[in-house]
Amino acid sequence: MNTTQSHDTRVPDMIGSLSELDILGIQQYSDHQGTSGRQPEKSLMSAVLLDAVECFQKYLLLHDEYSDRLFKEAENWIVDNDREWLFSFINICEALAIDPHYLRKGLLHWKQNAMRSVSTRERNKRSA
């Protein structure tokens, strides 16, 4: 999801306050499981999932070509129900003992709230 390109990726302050889904929760959950005996594959899966969630949240409201592409890639990966590919969203979540449907629902709910908040702010600016 993330590439090495350098772009201005400042996220509006309101995003943090909207986040009902803590993007670090995945990492904290994984750390709680203990990393000393963790298989390298699960560490990689955890990193892939964390990167996708970060891209999903970070690039939602940034509207340049790079941000739009990264957001869309993350969103498509999250909503895809592919069970064939080892590193699909569903397979990674299940390998990490995370309910993929619950996480997906939370991410989509977060997206709706973030977009609703932006719409409200834009309406308030226009009427002021």
C-alpha positions in Angstrom: 0.0 0.0 0.0 2.6 2.6 1.1 5.4 3.4 -1.4 8.6 5.2 -1.0 7.4 8.3 -2.8 7.4 11.5 -0.7 4.2 13.5 -0.7 2.5 16.0 1.5 0.2 13.7 3.5 -1.0 15.9 6.2 -4.3 14.6 7.5 -6.9 17.1 8.7 -7.0 17.3 12.5 -10.6 16.2 12.6 -9.8 12.7 11.4 -8.2 11.7 14.7 -11.2 12.8 16.7 -13.5 10.8 14.4 -11.6 7.6 14.6 -13.7 5.1 16.5 -11.3 2.5 15.1 -7.8 2.8 16.6 -5.4 2.0 13.8 -2.8 1.1 16.4 -5.2 -1.4 18.0 -4.1 -4.0 15.5 -0.5 -3.5 16.4 -1.2 -3.4 20.1 -3.2 -6.6 19.8 -0.4 -8.3 18.0 2.2 -7.1 20.6 0.0 -8.4 23.4 0.1 -11.9 21.8 3.9 -11.8 22.2 6.4 -11.3 19.5 9.1 -13.6 20.8 7.4 -16.8 19.5 5.6 -15.2 16.6 6.1 -16.8 13.2 7.7 -14.4 10.7 4.7 -14.9 8.3 2.3 -13.6 11.0 4.5 -10.6 11.6 4.4 -9.9 7.9 0.6 -10.3 7.8 0.2 -8.0 10.7 2.4 -5.4 9.0 0.4 -5.7 5.8 -2.9 -5.3 7.6 -1.7 -2.3 9.6 -0.4 -0.6 6.5 -3.7 -1.1 4.7 -5.7 0.4 7.6 -3.3 3.3 7.9 -3.6 4.0 4.1 -7.3 3.7 4.3 -7.5 6.3 7.1 -4.7 8.5 6.1 -5.6 9.0 2.4 -9.4 9.1 2.5 -9.7 12.9 2.5 -6.5 13.8 0.7 -7.3 14.4 -3.0 -4.3 14.2 -5.1 -3.6 11.4 -7.6 -1.2 9.6 -5.3 -3.5 9.7 -2.2 -6.5 8.7 -4.3 -4.7 5.7 -5.7 -3.4 4.5 -2.3 -6.8 5.0 -0.6 -8.6 3.1 -3.4 -6.1 0.2 -3.3 -6.5 -0.1 0.4 -10.3 0.1 0.2 -10.5 -2.5 -2.6 -8.3 -4.9 -0.6 -10.4 -4.4 2.5 -13.7 -5.0 0.8 -12.6 -7.9 -1.3 -13.7 -11.4 -0.2 -10.9 -13.2 -1.9 -10.0 -16.4 0.0 -7.6 -17.8 -2.7 -4.7 -15.3 -2.1 -2.7 -16.0 1.1 -2.4 -12.2 1.8 -6.0 -11.3 1.2 -7.8 -9.2 3.8 -10.0 -12.2 4.9 -7.1 -14.6 5.1 -4.8 -12.2 7.0 -7.5 -11.3 9.5 -8.3 -15.0 10.1 -4.6 -15.9 10.5 -4.3 -13.2 13.1 -7.6 -14.2 14.9 -9.3 -11.0 14.0 -12.9 -11.1 12.7 -12.6 -9.7 9.2 -16.3 -8.8 8.9 -16.2 -6.9 12.2 -13.0 -5.0 11.2 -14.4 -4.2 7.8 -17.6 -2.9 9.2 -15.7 -0.7 11.6 -13.5 0.7 8.9 -16.5 1.4 6.6 -18.3 3.0 9.5 -15.3 5.2 10.2 -15.2 6.2 6.6 -18.9 7.3 6.6 -18.3 9.4 9.8 -15.2 11.0 8.4 -16.9 12.0 5.1 -20.0 13.2 7.0 -17.9 15.4 9.2 -16.2 16.9 6.2 -19.5 17.6 4.5 -20.8 19.3 7.6 -17.7 21.4 7.9 -17.9 22.5 4.3 -21.6 23.4 4.6 -20.9 25.4 7.8 -18.0 27.3 6.0 -20.3 28.2 3.1 -23.1 29.4 5.3 -20.7 31.5 7.5 
